[in-house]
Amino acid sequence: MKCPFCKSDDTQVIDSRVSDDGESIRRRRRCAACNKRFTTYETVEFRMPRVVKQNGTREEFDLEKLRESFNIALNKRPVSTALVDEAIATVRDEVIALGEREVPTRQIGEIVMRELHKLDQVAYIRFASVYRSFQDADDFRVAIREVQRPAKK
């Protein structure tokens, strides 16, 4: 770690503590060259995989795009923001847990569908109709039968 004052590479950790929330480590450092002290924080950085779209293009995983999909499906539905945030976090965590550098949109869509199934039947049908490109009323009947069955875990 370079000293922010003199830019020397010769710094030493003199104290380390876990933060109150347990999510980071606070380190007190001293520069051997100028003898000044400074604090650094160490946190975990998750690298989200790239998303492979159906047309083969790749893009960064976008949490806001995911949130927008949930919001569209849940528009005017009685589902709390806290539950939506939990579902989005679950999708994000499952995508990270896959441990892949690239994840197809189909795989993400299936995780989203499972979470929407838990939250709201109407939202599930809305998302499924777009995600699965429903063509006629029979497609809706199949999806309605799916929501009447218990959600898969």
Secondary structure, DSSP 8 states (H G I E B T S, - for coil): ---TTT--S-EEEEEEEE-TTSSEEEEEEEETTT--EEEEEEE------EEE-TTS-EEE--HHHHHHHHHHHTTT----HHHHHHHHHHHHHHHHHT--SEEEHHHHHHHHHHHHHHH-HHHHHHHHHHHTT--SHHHHHHHHHHHHS----
